[in-house]
Each structure stands twice: as C-alpha cells, then as structure tokens.
Amino acid sequence: MSANALPYRPHNHDACVRDALDEARAICQSRNARLTPIRQRVLELIWKSHKPLGAYDLLGMLAQEGHNAAPPTVYRALDFLQQHGLAHRIASLNAFTGCNHARERHTGMFLICQGCRNVHELTSDAVSGAVAEATADEGFVPTETTIEVAGLCPRCQAQQATT
C-alpha cells in the first residue's frame, strides 16, 4: 500500500491487495518458503480488510468459503505470515494486519482508530531512531519493537464533530 493510501483516503484497494500478494509470493520464493494456498488466502483476507482480523474472524471467513480449516491451521498460517514479515499482530486488539514494509526490518508502528477500528501502519524514521537511541542508552537490545497509538482517524473526528 502506498504511503498515502489510508482507509479514509480514496485509493485503489484491489491494487493494494494484489500488490501485497505479489510481494508475498516474491518474498516467499526468494526465501524458499512455501506460501501454501491457505496461507495465501489468510493473507488475502487480512489485506482485504482495513480492520485487523482475529484468528476466529479468519476461521469464520474460511468456513463461509467452504474451507474445512481448524483453529490450529489458521494460527499456523498467521505464525508463518508473521515470521516472514507479511503480517503484524496488533496486541491490543489480538488481531492481525498486513505489513506494508515486508522486505524491511522496521519498527511496527500502528495508528488504531477507536471509532471505525481501521489500522494504519505508520513509518517514522524519527520515532524508530528515538526508540533505538533510548534502548541503546539503557544497554538494552530489542528483538522486536511495536508501537500502538489509539485515537481517532480524520474521518471519525469529522463525524464526531458533526454529532
């Protein structure tokens, strides 16, 4: 998804999904990792939704499509997607969202709208640098960093102002 493509800004969402899946296939091929049909479908469902999806949301969607997937199948698919940087877990929501920067090692920063529940992955070298500097000052070596910022997106702010 481009830097300006946000759930509350017009964009070609089908292109976002297509690009994310193409990128996932290329990443998996370059790493000799198997992007099985169920893993790909889980990733596609995640990307089709701007809202993060929980494992049981995904399980229900797969069941509606006629897949006979059990919870361990979905959890294994989600683990694979996270291991390869294709999806992030939003801990505060216990849900998953697609990664916009799958080829890059980066700080996961998310803007989570408490109104519409959309999530946007944020990129900020300044914030990443500040976190790296603060952890280094403490002699701490982070293995993973995730920042979740809850608030209201511009669309929900505008709706709230009119009510």
Secondary structure as UniProt FT lines:
FT   TURN            3..4
FT   TURN            7..8
FT   HELIX           13..30
FT   TURN            31..32
FT   HELIX           37..48
FT   HELIX           55..64
FT   TURN            65..66
FT   HELIX           71..83
FT   TURN            84..85
FT   STRAND          87..90
FT   HELIX           91..93
FT   STRAND          95..98
FT   TURN            100..103
FT   STRAND          108..113
FT   TURN            114..116
FT   STRAND          119..122
FT   HELIX           125..137
FT   TURN            138..139
FT   STRAND          146..151
FT   HELIX           154..162
//
